[in-house]
Amino acid sequence: IAPYEMAKQGKRLMDSFLHPTHVIEESTRQELAKYFCLFLKAGVFQDPVAMARFRDTYGDARAEVKTAIGDTGNVFPVPDVVESEILAFAREKSVVLQYCRVWDMTSEKQSFPSETGAVTVDWGNTTSESEPTVSEVELSAEELSAYSVVKNATLADARTDIVSWLTEAMAEAAGLELDNEAFNGDGSNVCSGILSAACGYSVVMSSGSTSFSAITADVLSQMIAKLDGLKKQGARFWMHGQILHYIRTLKDNDERPIFIETVGAPMSGTIWGYPYSEVIKMPSTSGANTAFVAFGNLRYFSIGRRLDTTTLQVDPYGLWTTNRTRFKLYQRWGMKIGLANGFVRLLTAAS
């Protein structure tokens, strides 16, 4: 689709070095490139022929979505194949999209099962009836949007792989914000996160330990001990990368490092035998009475994705004095801790 060279659009998304966990196929790349190039022609360049072709191919964005976004500009629906690829690339940057259970939501509010107990067994010739204890967690779809700004000169350059840039930028922004809400949420947006008081268990560092650097091997062991045996299955430590620096230097009472394995080993290190993940959005700046490390299995955290509401918006007018265009990704997500006692948080001491 002129002026874009279709053979180059989306090529970066097929590079296994740049995207080691997900690479799109050639047929999908072509579909993605066709959508975004038509989107740019219709939205940025206000081409009436492109607008008509877009409506014929993908349909119109629903009126309530246009109203909900609120900014000046044009709103375009996102087809399933494009949405699935954006989510796939968001998973590369998002911890919760990699480890949480993600449910499809067909309504604004929807309940999903959350296992809180297991089946019991009996010795002898009598077997009592038991069932897994299951409660429900109700998710409410809230609005999530992310936007990026692009120079108009870049958009007009046919040799630029603008399709990859837009896909990566929007996917990364959305994925990282889901991490932010899952761990740091205070209930004002979509949920109370794992580091909030909604977490089932807490371990507080000793009096006077108000800095993250005061973390000890003992408090990390206490976090593990808080969870029942079965709930420890599949559990990991979650923290910002700067906190991991302090943990790598910790030793037990016999001067043995608790961070098992050394740098360069074929297997990544573990903390007291449990794996870890770095979360960019978790706290990195010390403060008193601040939660900054979590332990648990993210399968106990529920995420719902509202179907048929993902749209893209283009605003070529708001930044016209600087020759730039804004692009916005709009989605609706529901998030909530499904089993509070499946998580432990670590806090610094109060001042």
Protein Blocks (a to p, Z undefined) as FASTA:
>chain_A
ZZbdfklgoklmmmmklmmmbccdfklmmmmmmmmmmmmmmmmnopaklmmmmmmmnopa
dfklmmmnopacddddddfklmmmmmmmmmmmpmklmmmccdddfbfbdcddddfbdcdd
dedjbdcdddddddddddddddddddddddfklmmmmkbcfklmmmmmmmmmmmmmmmmm
mmmoghlmmmccfklmkbmbdcdddehiabfklpcfklmmmmmmmpcfklmgopacdddf
klmmmmmmpccfkopafbgciehiabdcdeehiacdddfkbcfbdcehiafbdcddfklp
ccdddehkaccdddfklmmmnopacdddddddddddfblmlcccdddddZZ
